Amino acid sequence: MIRFLQSKDNRLVKAIFIVIIGAAVITMVVTLIPGIFQTDSVTGDTYATVYPHWYSRFTFSGDTVTMTRVQEVAQQQLQRQRLPDFALPYMVQRVGQQLILQKVLLAKAASLGVQANDDDVRNFLHTGQYGEFLFPKGQFIGEEKYRQFITSQFDMSTAAFEKALGEDITVNRLRSLITAGVTVSDSEIRDQYRKQNIKIKFDYAVISSDDLRKQINPSDADLQGFFTKNAARYANAVPEERKITYFAFTADQVPGGTPKVSDQEIQAYYSAHQSEYQVPEQARSRHILIKFPGGASKTDAEAKAKADALLKQIQGGADFAELAKKNSEDPGSGAQGGELGFARHGAMVPEFDAAIFGQKIGDVKIVHSQFGYHIVQVEERQTAHTQPLSEVQPVIQSTLLRQKETQTESAYAQSLATEAAKNGLAKTAAAHHLEVVTTPSLSAQGVISGLPDGSQVIAKAFAAKQGADPAFAPSGEGFAIFQVTGVTPPHAPTFADWKDKVAKDYADERLPQLLTQKTKELADKAHALNDLAKAAKEVGATVKTSDLVGESGQVPDLGQVGTVAPDLFTLSVGSISGPIDAQRTGVVAKLLDKQEPTADEITKNLDQTREQILDQRREEVFGIFVSNAQDEFKKARLIQVNAKAAKGGVDLGQ
């Protein structure tokens, strides 16, 4: 081989081998030195970069997920799900992984020739879920209204919205391609429908763990042995306790009296917090909802006919509120005469939103949404505006006053703590006519009886060292200045002190085994006697009878039958089950009745069941495809996550 390469006549071959070796070396570098191609872009607004191909890393042509977009979507999800602000970091991680996965699937789609174009997006806007609003009677609402709608509903530009929509269409087509071969036979459908729709009725004998607990009566020697055997378990059973010495003052004991708030301070606060007083455009409306299917209407046509009839009554002078109370199928507003109060742009479903911000005030019209038919009347609209100072002045004054009071109290507490560090708690308290108190030993969850709220004092005390300089903390009606004057570290209790807890632990440990044993004994007796009631009486179990239930049916002392005791559906009438573990109870059942769907019922529901099974299998197949795609991109190091995002807990691509 070396001689071959040294030959002058083989320069082309040499070049080919040099390219091959060079590519191999570069590939090794990329593989063995992660992040070698990481540029400043992944430490700025870049959350992650997904590379469609191995060579994309050399050309820096990856698809970027921006930190800004992750934050935007996370905030939207937080608001829609009404989650607290502290859930934002979790939501950021979740959204980040979802957007990375979207990029992976788009890359897989492109490799398989699946791509949505502009025509596909336009067609969806015409015929999809927004078609009725964007193209009423086939006519486009116009660029400005379209832009406003997208901004209010999604907080995106139209270009970004259409790009995201195209990506969604692409991923849905990829799903369709991957799951196109999923099938199910008629026999499987019939068998599945039959199993899902069997209904059974049964007697069942119940052994309660609460009753069994009463039968566990260990001697003191048993408990002492258990305590000794589990010494490690009780080594720190008694938590750390602390004694706290403190004196406290209330707001009315602060020198100088109540602070004052000037007009200039109110004006300054108002000017600095203008954004808080912005009132968005909003509309007040009422409606009468006629649902379909269900409720008072069984079909779309019936619902529409009823809505038309009510509209005519209102137009004829009937009282809207009375009709709403009698006919509206919206339980929230119906009892209030249909009143919905004020709503801002984008708060309602698109069709309803368009009506309350589009139709004339006082007009009554019918609007069709995913919930049914709404007879809508707009009662009032307010343009976006800033609340005047006169309107919010009392609130601002109260806010500033409380801030000043807190600052004054805190400053006074700081001065007392400084004085106490020099002169001691007792002397300082006496100088200011305050009383020193020492608590008994308290745990971190303890209560200081002399304070309205001593939780912050205790929290700070458990973070301080014994003998440290005095500190201060809010006390519910002022502040407390305190020191830790005693610490009892966590330790093992004596058996005598802990006997009741040891007895409970002893019973808890033996209860599951005893419940299993007693339930098996009940089942064995019931089979031997072929009589559940007699066996139950012998072991002290209670016999009950269920309703006629299906898989999802709930039975007292048992739970959801299909989850806890699925084998009951395979029994024949008159058969007795084996022992059933229902967590806090043990159960043995005897089947009384079993009703299976008829052949006609199965045939009638064949198509619906087919779609249910196909949907489930498609989800499974596509889930496997998605998992494999993730693994493929991770192994090839085609997902590069911002280091800061990775520290936040994102594991995809790590």
ABEGO torsion letter per residue (X at the ends): XAAAAABAAAAAAAAAAAAAAAAAAAAAAAAABBGAABBAAAABABABBBBABAAAAAAGABBBBBAAAAAAAAAAAAAAAGBBAAAAAAAAAAAAAAAAAAAAAAAAAAAAGBBBBAAAAAAAAAABAAAAAABBGGBBAEAAAAAAAAAAAAGBBAAAAAAAAAAAAAAAAAAAAAAAABBBBAAAAAAAAAAAABBBBBBBBBBBAAAAAAABBBBAAAAAAAAAAAAAAAAAABBBBBBBBBBBBBAAABBGEBBBBBAAAAAAAAAAAAAAABBBBBBBBBBBBBBOBEEABABAAAAAAAAAAAAAAAAAGBBAAAAAAAABABAAAAAAGGBAEBBBBGABBAAAAAAAAABBBGBBBBBBBAAEBBBBBBABBBBBBBBBAAAAAAAAAAAAAAAAAAAAAAAAAAAAAAAAAAAEAAAAAAAAGBBBBBBBBBBAABBBAABABAAAAAAAAAABBBGBBBBBBBAGAEBBBBBBABBBBBBBBBAAAAAAAAAAAAAAAAAAAAAAAAAAAAAAAAAAAGBAAAAAAAAGBBBBBBBBBBAABBBBGAEBAAAABAAAAABBBGBBBBBBBAGABBBBBBBABBBBBBAAAAAAAAAAAAAAAAAAAAAAAAAAAAAAAAAAAAAAGABBBBAAAAAAGBABGX
